Amino acid sequence: MLIILPLICFIIIFLIINKNSLDWRESLISASTYWGVLLTVITELLSFFKLITFSWILVNWGLICLILIYIYLRLNCQITQTSKQNKFSEVKKNIKISSLIKLLLFSVGFIVGTVGLICIIAPPNNWDSMDYHMSRVAYWIQNHSVAHYPTSYTPQLYQNPWSEFVFLHFQILSGGDYFANLVQWLSMIGCIIGVSLIAKELGGDLRGQIFSAVVTVTIPMGILQASSTQNDYVVAYWVVALTYYLLSTIQSEKINTWTNLFNIGSSTGLAILTKGTAYFYVFPFLAWFGLYQIKRLRWQAWRTALIVVSIYLLINIGHYLRNYNLFASPLGEPGEYSNEVYGINIFISNILRNIALHIGTPIGLWNGIANKIIQIIHISIGVDINDPRITFSKIFFVPGGWSTIGITGNENSAGNLVHLVLIIICVIIFIDRKYIRKQSYISDYLIATISTFLLFCYFVKWQAWNSRLHLPVFVLFSPFIGIILSKFKKQKIAIFIIIFLLISSLPWVFCNRYRPILDSNNIFQISRVEQYFSNRPYLKVSYTRGVEFLNSQKCLNIGLSMGKDPWEYPLWVLLQQNNQQKVKIQHINVTNISAVLEKKYPYQEFDPCGIISMETKKSKQKKREKINFKDNIYVPGWDSPDMSVFIK
């Protein structure tokens, strides 16, 4: 499998860095950062020349591997066997692993391994992935470029693309989407390693570092997302990497080294290139670092700030320019997710409602009481709980059955009840225990982490799916929780909490709603094609029969006439599954801002032999009799309640 080429490059980068490092975890974080930048550069350069093809991606990774192997061998000759033995013997003396630590490490490995199995067996089937995460990758492969294209669903264009860049390389080199889910899973592993390093920088001992890893791996939303093609775990990883770089730089007081500045700028850039929520998550930590710089360097602090900002901009410049050229804004199309009004009462409302996403339980009485209390508070502060100016979802509610002790396993809205309770308890203990507050930089870290959540609440509208966007916040809290638990005088209580976290996480591991292991329709028993429709099973028959009709017509150029919820990726899979020839797909009669691209080469030359039309609620009431495209008229050739196929 040629997909191993990028992974081989990563391993060699890790080996090169690890030669001068006493902690393999530091080397792994650094190697992933360099690899992430490398992948971005390859993608942007090949895209500029429209060379995103199997051959060019293979050649690029192959050449990079050869160069890295040469560098590794040259460095290897310069390091004597004696120095390596001294290095590892010195590290070995400091490591004493108890039976408890071994048990916890095994438990972490079991959860990670089981989720990894789900990644390989199950196809991508997350709702957003069917709409844009995976669909945009299919277009990039078809167009040999990540340039914008005409589409009825503009998030395919302006949403930050780094995760999909990785999907792109994996999919081209492997010939399918079998490894797409691994990106989130690898990010989960990276977060587990990263939080243990953060705990170390904050003064945590081995037990505190392991506790931090356990807290991270048992986050319900993290477990569910780690086997999907969403991107919240990926952005969480880059924020964790940035946080570690900032802490290690402050601790070592080596602010002006190029390596540190490159790592800080790169992790910032990669986080933002992955998801827009990264702006809220990186800002408090960068502000903390900036204040430290000003205190230490005075007026010279602008130099390091300029370097960090320049690296971040260079990583994002391609995406920013594509967005600016089409939407007249580097951020893309103005969304409906930002709050339209601000104020202290609005701020309090959003904090309460976002926290409420994590307090739901399977107990209806509890959910009803919590909902009533929050409504009463809103009345007292003079805020309409369902005000559309601060609410993306139409109606506020406390989600039921989505807590850590529930088993519904919805990756879009699961809450983290036990972890939320742990955060509150640990913050109270931290405030009460002066000796913990004196520990290295932990107060600053806690303030920065809380600030990430507060910034999110201040700027982003409430919606029922915000809990998935909170994943980086819970990951960032994990080192803090791990350290506080390790400081308990009665360690039996801390161990009980950690064991409870591990046990309570198992339902989320085995009972993922869309990729279950323990279910009558589990991932081992139903076909891969059927699993693509796990979120919307009623579409499977329409999609498969519509594609069969197009295949019977030997139609290879297919137009799409879809609304704002296209759910189109399964069409790509089905259309390409049994076709020996290349199928070309393009949205037609686009009415949004990307319609201008239909008039440009090569999209203006598109001549479909068939058009797939998804039925909306309005169109279901009155079926379309024809579709006009350019100078051609297309009439119904096949239809169903959800989809119609038009032919010339």
C-alpha positions as CSV (number, residue, x, y, z in Angstrom):
1,M,0.0,0.0,0.0
2,L,1.6,3.3,-1.2
3,I,-0.2,5.1,1.6
4,I,2.8,4.1,3.8
5,L,5.0,6.6,2.0
6,P,3.8,9.7,3.9
7,L,3.9,7.6,7.1
8,I,7.5,6.5,6.4
9,C,8.4,10.2,5.9
10,F,6.9,11.0,9.3
11,I,8.8,8.1,11.0
12,I,12.1,9.2,9.5
13,I,11.5,12.8,10.6
14,F,10.7,11.4,14.1
15,L,13.9,9.4,14.1
16,I,16.0,12.4,13.1
17,I,14.6,14.6,15.8
18,N,14.7,11.9,18.4
19,K,18.4,11.6,18.1
20,N,18.8,14.8,20.2
21,S,15.8,14.3,22.5
22,L,15.5,12.6,25.8
23,D,11.7,12.3,25.5
24,W,10.3,10.5,22.5
25,R,7.0,12.3,23.1
26,E,8.6,15.7,22.3
27,S,10.1,14.2,19.1
28,L,6.7,12.9,18.0
29,I,5.0,16.3,18.5
30,S,7.7,18.1,16.6
31,A,7.8,15.5,13.8
32,S,4.0,15.8,13.3
33,T,4.3,19.5,13.0
34,Y,7.0,19.4,10.4
35,W,5.1,16.6,8.6
36,G,1.9,18.7,8.7
37,V,3.7,21.7,7.2
38,L,5.3,19.5,4.5
39,L,1.9,18.0,3.5
40,T,0.4,21.5,3.3
41,V,3.3,22.8,1.0
42,I,3.1,19.7,-1.3
43,T,-0.7,20.2,-1.6
44,E,-0.6,23.9,-2.3
45,L,2.3,23.6,-4.8
46,L,0.8,20.7,-6.8
47,S,-2.6,22.4,-6.7
48,F,-1.2,25.6,-8.2
49,F,0.0,23.7,-11.2
50,K,-3.1,21.4,-11.3
51,L,-0.9,18.4,-10.6
52,I,-2.8,16.7,-7.8
53,T,-2.6,13.3,-9.4
54,F,-1.4,9.9,-8.2
55,S,1.9,10.1,-10.1
56,W,2.9,13.5,-8.8
57,I,1.9,12.8,-5.2
58,L,3.8,9.5,-5.3
59,V,6.9,11.2,-6.8
60,N,6.9,14.0,-4.2
61,W,6.6,11.7,-1.2
62,G,9.1,9.3,-2.7
63,L,11.7,12.0,-3.2
64,I,11.1,13.4,0.3
65,C,11.6,9.9,1.8
66,L,14.9,9.5,-0.1
67,I,16.1,12.9,1.1
68,L,15.1,12.2,4.7
69,I,16.8,8.8,4.6
70,Y,20.0,10.4,3.4
71,I,19.9,13.0,6.2
72,Y,19.2,10.3,8.8
73,L,22.1,8.2,7.6
74,R,24.5,11.2,7.6
75,L,23.4,12.1,11.2
76,N,23.6,8.5,12.3
77,C,27.3,8.4,11.3
78,Q,28.0,11.4,13.6
79,I,26.5,9.8,16.7
80,T,28.5,7.2,18.4
81,Q,27.0,4.0,19.8
82,T,28.4,5.0,23.3
83,S,26.6,8.3,23.4
84,K,23.3,6.6,22.4
85,Q,23.7,4.0,25.2
86,N,24.5,6.7,27.8
87,K,21.5,8.7,26.7
88,F,19.0,5.8,27.0
89,S,20.6,4.4,30.2
90,E,20.2,7.8,31.8
91,V,16.5,7.9,30.8
92,K,16.0,4.3,31.9
93,K,17.2,5.0,35.5
94,N,14.5,7.6,36.0
95,I,11.6,5.4,34.9
96,K,9.9,3.2,37.5
97,I,6.6,1.8,36.3
98,S,4.2,0.5,38.9
99,S,1.5,-2.1,38.3
100,L,-1.2,0.6,38.5
101,I,0.5,2.6,35.7
102,K,0.8,-0.5,33.6
103,L,-2.9,-1.2,34.0
104,L,-3.8,2.3,33.1
105,L,-1.5,2.3,30.0
106,F,-3.1,-1.0,29.0
107,S,-6.6,0.5,29.4
108,V,-5.7,3.5,27.3
109,G,-4.2,1.2,24.7
110,F,-7.4,-0.9,24.7
111,I,-9.7,2.1,24.1
112,V,-7.4,3.5,21.4
113,G,-7.0,0.1,19.7
114,T,-10.7,-0.6,19.7
115,V,-11.5,2.8,18.2
116,G,-8.8,2.2,15.6
117,L,-10.4,-1.0,14.6
118,I,-13.7,0.9,14.0
119,C,-11.7,3.4,11.9
120,I,-10.5,0.7,9.5
121,I,-13.7,-1.4,9.3
122,A,-16.3,1.4,9.0
123,P,-16.4,3.9,6.1
124,P,-16.7,7.7,6.6
125,N,-20.4,8.2,7.4
126,N,-20.6,11.4,9.5
127,W,-23.3,13.8,8.4
128,D,-21.0,16.7,7.6
129,S,-18.6,14.4,5.9
130,M,-21.3,13.4,3.4
131,D,-22.1,17.0,2.8
132,Y,-18.6,18.5,2.5
133,H,-15.7,16.9,4.3
134,M,-15.4,14.0,1.9
135,S,-17.3,15.5,-1.1
136,R,-14.7,18.3,-1.5
137,V,-11.9,15.7,-1.5
138,A,-13.7,13.9,-4.4
139,Y,-13.9,17.2,-6.4
140,W,-10.2,18.0,-5.7
141,I,-9.2,14.6,-7.0
142,Q,-11.4,15.1,-10.1
143,N,-10.1,18.7,-10.7
144,H,-6.5,17.9,-9.8
145,S,-6.6,21.1,-7.7
146,V,-7.9,22.4,-4.4
147,A,-9.2,25.5,-6.2
148,H,-12.8,26.5,-5.6
149,Y,-15.5,25.1,-8.0
150,P,-19.2,25.7,-8.6
151,T,-21.3,24.1,-5.9
152,S,-24.7,24.4,-4.3
153,Y,-23.1,24.0,-0.8
154,T,-20.5,26.7,-0.3
155,P,-19.0,25.2,3.0
156,Q,-17.3,22.7,0.6
157,L,-15.3,25.8,-0.5
158,Y,-14.6,28.1,2.4
159,Q,-14.3,25.7,5.3
160,N,-10.8,25.3,6.6
161,P,-9.2,22.4,4.7
162,W,-6.2,20.9,6.4
163,S,-7.9,17.6,7.6
164,E,-9.2,17.1,4.0
165,F,-5.7,17.7,2.7
166,V,-4.6,14.6,4.6
167,F,-7.7,12.7,3.3
168,L,-6.7,13.8,-0.2
169,H,-3.2,12.3,0.0
170,F,-4.4,9.1,1.7
171,Q,-7.2,8.6,-0.8
172,I,-5.1,9.1,-3.9
173,L,-2.3,6.8,-2.7
174,S,-4.6,4.1,-1.4
175,G,-7.3,4.3,-4.1
176,G,-10.2,4.7,-1.7
177,D,-11.4,6.1,1.6
178,Y,-10.4,3.2,3.7
179,F,-8.0,5.3,5.7
180,A,-9.9,8.6,6.0
181,N,-11.1,7.9,9.5
182,L,-7.5,7.4,10.7
183,V,-6.8,11.2,10.6
184,Q,-9.0,11.8,13.7
185,W,-7.8,8.6,15.4
186,L,-4.2,9.6,15.0
187,S,-5.1,13.0,16.3
188,M,-6.6,11.4,19.4
189,I,-3.3,9.5,20.0
190,G,-1.5,12.8,19.5
191,C,-3.7,14.5,22.1
192,I,-3.1,11.7,24.6
193,I,0.6,12.1,24.2
194,G,0.5,15.9,24.1
195,V,-1.6,16.3,27.3
196,S,0.9,14.1,29.1
197,L,3.7,16.4,28.0
198,I,1.7,19.5,29.1
199,A,1.2,17.9,32.5
200,K,4.9,17.3,32.7
201,E,5.6,21.0,31.9
202,L,3.1,22.0,34.5
203,G,5.0,20.1,37.1
204,G,3.1,16.8,37.0
205,D,4.9,13.6,38.0
206,L,4.5,10.3,36.1
207,R,1.2,9.5,37.8
208,G,-0.2,13.0,36.9
209,Q,0.9,12.5,33.3
210,I,-0.8,9.1,33.0
211,F,-3.9,10.5,34.7
212,S,-4.0,13.3,32.2
213,A,-3.9,10.7,29.3
214,V,-6.7,8.7,30.9
215,V,-8.9,11.8,31.3
216,T,-8.3,12.6,27.6
217,V,-9.0,9.1,26.2
218,T,-12.2,8.7,28.1
219,I,-13.9,12.0,26.8
220,P,-17.2,10.6,25.3
221,M,-17.3,13.1,22.4
222,G,-13.6,12.3,21.7
223,I,-14.2,8.6,21.6
224,L,-17.1,9.0,19.2
225,Q,-15.4,11.5,16.9
226,A,-12.0,9.6,16.8
227,S,-13.5,7.1,14.4
228,S,-15.0,9.7,12.1
229,T,-13.9,12.2,9.4
230,Q,-14.9,15.3,11.5
231,N,-12.1,17.6,12.4
232,D,-12.5,18.7,16.0
233,Y,-9.9,16.2,17.3
234,V,-7.5,17.3,14.6
235,V,-7.8,21.0,15.7
236,A,-7.6,19.9,19.3
237,Y,-4.3,18.2,18.5
238,W,-2.8,21.3,16.9
239,V,-3.9,23.4,19.9
240,V,-2.4,20.9,22.3
241,A,0.9,21.0,20.3
242,L,0.9,24.8,20.3
243,T,0.2,24.8,24.1
244,Y,3.1,22.4,24.7
245,Y,5.5,24.5,22.5
246,L,4.5,27.7,24.4
247,L,5.0,26.1,27.8
248,S,8.3,24.5,27.0
249,T,9.6,27.7,25.5
250,I,8.6,29.7,28.6
251,Q,10.0,27.1,30.9
252,S,13.4,26.9,29.0
253,E,13.5,30.7,28.5
254,K,14.8,30.1,25.0
255,I,12.3,32.5,23.2
256,N,14.4,33.5,20.3
257,T,15.4,30.1,18.9
258,W,14.2,29.6,15.3
259,T,13.0,26.1,16.1
260,N,10.7,27.3,18.9
261,L,9.3,30.1,16.8
262,F,8.8,27.8,13.8
263,N,7.0,25.3,16.0
264,I,4.7,27.9,17.5
265,G,3.9,29.6,14.2
266,S,3.4,26.3,12.5
267,S,1.1,24.7,15.1
268,T,-0.9,28.0,15.1
269,G,-1.2,28.0,11.4
270,L,-2.1,24.3,11.2
271,A,-4.8,24.7,13.9
272,I,-6.4,27.5,12.0
273,L,-6.1,25.8,8.6
274,T,-8.0,22.9,10.2
275,K,-11.0,24.6,11.6
276,G,-12.3,28.2,12.2
277,T,-12.9,27.5,15.9
278,A,-9.2,27.4,16.4
279,Y,-9.1,31.2,16.5
280,F,-10.9,31.1,19.9
281,Y,-8.7,28.3,21.2
282,V,-5.3,29.6,20.2
283,F,-5.8,33.3,21.1
284,P,-5.7,33.0,24.9
285,F,-2.5,30.9,24.8
286,L,-0.8,33.3,22.3
287,A,-1.9,36.3,24.5
288,W,-0.3,34.6,27.5
289,F,2.9,34.0,25.5
290,G,2.8,37.6,24.2
291,L,2.6,39.0,27.7
292,Y,5.5,36.9,28.8
293,Q,7.5,38.1,25.8
294,I,6.8,41.7,26.5
295,K,7.8,41.2,30.2
296,R,11.0,39.5,29.2
297,L,12.0,41.2,25.9
298,R,10.3,44.6,26.2
299,W,10.1,46.4,22.9
300,Q,12.0,43.6,21.0
301,A,9.0,41.3,21.5
302,W,7.6,42.5,18.1
303,R,10.3,40.5,16.3
304,T,9.2,37.1,17.6
305,A,5.6,38.1,17.1
306,L,6.3,39.0,13.5
307,I,8.0,35.7,12.9
308,V,5.1,33.7,14.4
309,V,2.5,35.6,12.5
310,S,4.4,35.3,9.2
311,I,4.7,31.5,9.5
312,Y,1.0,31.2,10.4
313,L,0.0,33.4,7.4
314,L,2.3,31.5,5.0
315,I,0.6,28.2,6.0
316,N,-2.9,29.7,5.5
317,I,-2.2,32.1,2.5
318,G,-3.4,29.7,-0.2
319,H,-6.8,29.1,1.5
320,Y,-7.1,32.8,2.4
321,L,-6.5,33.9,-1.2
322,R,-9.0,31.3,-2.7
323,N,-11.6,32.6,-0.3
324,Y,-10.8,36.2,-0.9
325,N,-11.0,35.8,-4.7
326,L,-14.4,34.3,-4.5
327,F,-16.1,35.7,-1.4
328,A,-14.1,38.9,-1.0
329,S,-13.1,37.8,2.5
330,P,-10.2,35.5,3.6
331,L,-12.7,33.8,6.0
332,G,-15.1,32.9,3.2
333,E,-18.9,33.4,3.2
334,P,-20.4,35.3,6.1
335,G,-22.0,32.6,8.2
336,E,-25.0,32.4,10.5
337,Y,-23.1,31.1,13.4
338,S,-21.8,34.4,14.9
339,N,-23.8,36.2,17.6
340,E,-25.6,39.2,16.3
341,V,-26.0,40.9,19.6
342,Y,-23.6,41.2,22.6
343,G,-23.8,42.1,26.3
344,I,-23.2,40.6,29.8
345,N,-26.7,39.0,29.9
346,I,-26.1,37.5,26.4
347,F,-22.7,36.2,27.5
348,I,-24.2,34.6,30.6
349,S,-27.0,33.0,28.5
350,N,-24.5,31.4,26.1
351,I,-22.3,30.1,29.0
352,L,-25.3,28.5,30.6
353,R,-26.7,27.0,27.5
354,N,-23.3,25.6,26.3
355,I,-22.7,24.0,29.7
356,A,-26.2,22.6,29.6
357,L,-25.2,20.5,26.5
358,H,-23.0,18.4,28.9
359,I,-25.5,17.9,31.8
360,G,-28.1,15.8,30.1
361,T,-28.7,12.3,31.4
362,P,-31.1,9.4,30.5
363,I,-33.2,10.5,33.5
364,G,-36.0,12.7,32.0
365,L,-36.9,14.3,35.4
366,W,-33.4,15.6,35.8
367,N,-33.3,17.0,32.3
368,G,-36.7,18.7,32.8
369,I,-35.6,20.3,36.1
370,A,-32.3,21.5,34.6
371,N,-34.2,22.9,31.6
372,K,-36.6,24.7,33.9
373,I,-33.9,26.3,36.0
374,I,-32.0,27.6,33.0
375,Q,-35.2,29.1,31.6
376,I,-35.9,30.8,34.9
377,I,-32.4,32.3,34.9
378,H,-33.0,33.6,31.4
379,I,-36.2,35.3,32.5
380,S,-34.3,36.9,35.4
381,I,-31.6,38.3,33.1
382,G,-34.0,39.4,30.4
383,V,-32.9,37.2,27.6
384,D,-35.2,35.1,25.3
385,I,-33.7,31.6,25.6
386,N,-34.5,31.0,21.9
387,D,-33.6,34.4,20.5
388,P,-32.5,33.7,16.9
389,R,-29.8,36.4,17.1
390,I,-27.9,34.2,19.6
391,T,-29.4,30.8,18.7
392,F,-28.6,28.8,15.6
393,S,-30.9,25.9,16.5
394,K,-34.5,27.0,16.8
395,I,-35.3,25.8,20.3
396,F,-33.1,25.4,23.4
397,F,-33.2,22.1,25.3
398,V,-31.1,20.0,27.7
399,P,-30.2,17.0,25.6
400,G,-31.4,13.7,27.2
401,G,-29.6,10.4,27.1
402,W,-26.3,11.8,25.8
403,S,-24.3,11.9,29.1
404,T,-21.3,9.8,30.0
405,I,-23.6,7.2,31.5
406,G,-25.9,7.0,28.5
407,I,-25.3,4.8,25.4
408,T,-26.9,6.6,22.5
409,G,-23.5,7.5,21.2
410,N,-24.4,10.5,18.9
411,E,-21.1,12.0,17.7
412,N,-22.8,15.2,16.8
413,S,-24.3,16.0,20.2
414,A,-22.9,13.8,23.0
415,G,-22.2,15.5,26.3
416,N,-19.3,15.0,28.7
417,L,-21.1,15.0,32.0
418,V,-18.5,13.2,34.2
419,H,-15.7,15.3,32.8
420,L,-17.6,18.5,33.4
421,V,-18.2,17.5,37.0
422,L,-14.5,16.7,37.4
423,I,-13.5,20.1,36.0
424,I,-15.7,21.9,38.5
425,I,-14.4,19.8,41.4
426,C,-10.8,20.2,40.4
427,V,-11.2,24.0,40.0
428,I,-12.7,24.2,43.5
429,I,-9.8,22.1,45.0
430,F,-7.3,24.2,43.1
431,I,-8.7,27.4,44.6
432,D,-8.8,25.9,48.0
433,R,-5.2,24.3,48.0
434,K,-2.5,27.0,48.1
435,Y,0.3,24.5,47.6
436,I,-1.1,23.5,44.3
437,R,-1.6,27.0,43.1
438,K,2.1,27.7,43.6
439,Q,3.0,24.9,41.1
440,S,4.7,26.1,37.9
441,Y,2.5,28.1,35.6
442,I,-0.6,26.1,36.4
443,S,-2.7,29.1,37.3
444,D,-1.8,30.8,34.0
445,Y,-2.7,27.6,32.2
446,L,-6.1,27.3,33.9
447,I,-6.9,30.9,33.1
448,A,-6.0,30.5,29.4
449,T,-8.0,27.2,29.2
450,I,-11.1,28.7,30.7
451,S,-10.7,31.7,28.4
452,T,-10.9,29.5,25.3
453,F,-14.4,28.4,26.4
454,L,-15.5,32.0,27.3
455,L,-14.3,33.3,24.0
456,F,-16.3,30.6,22.2
457,C,-19.4,31.4,24.2
458,Y,-19.0,35.2,23.6
459,F,-18.8,35.0,19.8
460,V,-20.6,31.8,18.7
461,K,-24.4,31.2,18.6
462,W,-25.8,28.3,20.7
463,Q,-26.8,25.2,18.8
464,A,-27.6,21.7,19.8
465,W,-24.3,20.5,18.1
466,N,-21.9,22.8,19.9
467,S,-20.8,20.0,22.3
468,R,-18.7,18.6,19.5
469,L,-17.0,22.0,19.1
470,H,-16.1,21.9,22.8
471,L,-13.9,18.9,22.4
472,P,-10.6,20.9,22.3
473,V,-11.6,22.6,25.6
474,F,-12.1,19.3,27.4
475,V,-8.8,18.0,26.0
476,L,-7.0,21.2,27.3
477,F,-8.6,20.7,30.7
478,S,-7.2,17.1,30.9
479,P,-3.7,18.0,32.1
480,F,-5.1,20.2,34.8
481,I,-7.5,17.4,36.0
482,G,-4.7,14.9,35.9
483,I,-2.4,17.0,38.0
484,I,-5.1,17.8,40.6
485,L,-6.0,14.1,40.9
486,S,-2.4,13.2,41.4
487,K,-2.1,15.6,44.3
488,F,-4.9,14.0,46.3
489,K,-3.7,13.0,49.7
490,K,-6.0,9.9,49.5
491,Q,-4.8,8.4,46.3
492,K,-7.4,5.7,46.5
493,I,-10.1,8.3,45.7
494,A,-8.1,9.5,42.7
495,I,-7.6,5.9,41.5
496,F,-11.3,5.2,41.9
497,I,-12.2,8.3,39.8
498,I,-9.7,7.2,37.1
499,I,-11.1,3.6,37.0
500,F,-14.6,5.0,36.9
501,L,-13.7,7.1,33.9
502,L,-12.3,4.1,32.1
503,I,-15.4,1.9,32.9
504,S,-17.9,4.6,32.0
505,S,-16.2,5.2,28.7
506,L,-16.9,1.6,27.4
507,P,-20.5,2.2,26.2
508,W,-19.2,5.0,24.0
509,V,-16.5,2.7,22.6
510,F,-18.8,-0.1,21.8
511,C,-22.1,1.6,21.1
512,N,-21.3,4.4,18.7
513,R,-24.7,5.1,17.1
514,Y,-23.4,5.2,13.5
515,R,-20.4,2.8,13.8
516,P,-21.5,0.3,16.6
517,I,-19.6,-2.8,17.6
518,L,-22.3,-4.2,19.9
519,D,-25.5,-4.0,17.9
520,S,-27.6,-6.2,15.6
521,N,-26.5,-3.9,12.8
522,N,-22.8,-3.6,13.8
523,I,-20.0,-2.6,11.5
524,F,-19.0,-6.3,11.0
525,Q,-22.4,-7.4,9.8
526,I,-23.6,-4.8,7.4
527,S,-22.0,-3.9,4.0
528,R,-19.7,-0.9,3.6
529,V,-22.1,0.7,1.2
530,E,-25.0,0.5,3.6
531,Q,-22.9,2.1,6.3
532,Y,-22.5,5.2,4.3
533,F,-26.2,5.8,4.9
534,S,-26.2,5.2,8.6
535,N,-27.3,8.8,9.3
536,R,-30.0,8.7,6.5
537,P,-30.8,5.0,5.8
538,Y,-34.0,5.9,3.8
539,L,-31.8,7.4,1.0
540,K,-30.0,4.2,0.2
541,V,-32.6,2.7,-2.1
542,S,-33.1,5.9,-4.1
543,Y,-29.3,6.4,-4.4
544,T,-28.5,2.9,-5.5
545,R,-31.4,2.7,-8.0
546,G,-30.7,6.1,-9.4
547,V,-27.1,5.2,-10.0
548,E,-28.1,1.9,-11.6
549,F,-30.3,3.8,-14.0
550,L,-27.4,6.2,-15.0
551,N,-25.1,3.2,-15.4
552,S,-27.7,1.6,-17.7
553,Q,-27.6,4.8,-19.8
554,K,-23.8,4.6,-19.9
555,C,-23.8,8.2,-18.6
556,L,-20.4,9.4,-17.4
557,N,-20.9,13.2,-17.2
558,I,-23.4,13.8,-14.4
559,G,-24.8,17.1,-13.2
560,L,-26.0,17.7,-9.7
561,S,-29.0,19.9,-8.9
562,M,-29.1,20.0,-5.1
563,G,-29.9,22.3,-2.2
564,K,-28.0,23.3,0.9
565,D,-27.9,19.8,2.3
566,P,-26.6,17.9,-0.7
567,W,-25.5,14.6,1.0
568,E,-23.6,13.9,-2.1
569,Y,-20.5,11.8,-1.1
570,P,-22.4,8.4,-1.3
571,L,-23.2,9.3,-4.9
572,W,-19.5,9.6,-5.7
573,V,-18.9,6.2,-4.1
574,L,-21.7,4.5,-5.9
575,L,-21.0,6.1,-9.3
576,Q,-17.3,5.2,-9.2
577,Q,-17.8,1.7,-7.7
578,N,-18.5,-0.3,-10.9
579,N,-17.4,2.1,-13.6
580,Q,-14.2,1.3,-15.4
581,Q,-14.2,4.7,-17.0
582,K,-13.9,8.0,-15.2
583,V,-17.1,9.6,-14.0
584,K,-17.2,13.4,-14.0
585,I,-19.6,15.2,-11.6
586,Q,-20.4,18.9,-11.4
587,H,-23.1,21.1,-9.8
588,I,-25.2,22.9,-12.3
589,N,-27.5,25.9,-12.3
590,V,-25.8,27.1,-9.1
591,T,-27.5,30.2,-7.5
592,N,-25.0,31.2,-4.9
593,I,-21.7,33.2,-5.3
594,S,-19.9,30.2,-6.7
595,A,-22.1,30.4,-9.8
596,V,-19.5,32.8,-11.4
597,L,-17.2,29.7,-11.6
598,E,-19.6,27.9,-13.9
599,K,-18.7,30.4,-16.6
600,K,-14.9,29.8,-16.3
601,Y,-12.7,27.0,-17.7
602,P,-13.0,24.1,-17.4
603,Y,-16.5,24.2,-15.8
604,Q,-18.1,26.1,-18.7
605,E,-17.4,23.1,-21.0
606,F,-19.3,20.7,-18.8
607,D,-22.0,18.9,-20.8
608,P,-23.9,16.4,-18.7
609,C,-25.8,13.5,-20.2
610,G,-27.8,13.1,-17.0
611,I,-28.7,15.3,-14.0
612,I,-29.4,14.0,-10.4
613,S,-31.9,16.2,-8.6
614,M,-32.4,15.9,-4.8
615,E,-36.0,16.6,-3.8
616,T,-36.7,19.3,-1.2
617,K,-39.9,19.4,0.8
618,K,-41.3,21.9,-1.7
619,S,-40.3,19.9,-4.8
620,K,-41.8,16.7,-3.3
621,Q,-45.2,18.4,-3.3
622,K,-44.8,19.4,-7.0
623,K,-42.4,17.3,-9.1
624,R,-40.2,19.1,-11.6
625,E,-41.1,18.4,-15.2
626,K,-37.8,19.5,-16.7
627,I,-34.4,21.0,-16.1
628,N,-32.9,23.6,-18.4
629,F,-29.1,23.7,-18.6
630,K,-27.3,25.8,-21.2
631,D,-29.2,25.1,-24.4
632,N,-30.4,21.7,-23.4
633,I,-33.6,20.4,-21.9
634,Y,-33.5,17.4,-19.5
635,V,-36.6,15.4,-18.7
636,P,-37.3,12.8,-16.0
637,G,-35.8,9.4,-16.8
638,W,-36.2,7.9,-13.3
639,D,-37.5,9.2,-10.0
640,S,-38.2,8.3,-6.4
641,P,-39.7,10.3,-3.5
642,D,-36.2,11.6,-2.6
643,M,-34.3,11.8,-5.8
644,S,-34.9,12.1,-9.6
645,V,-32.7,11.5,-12.6
646,F,-33.1,13.7,-15.6
647,I,-31.8,12.9,-19.1
648,K,-31.4,14.8,-22.3
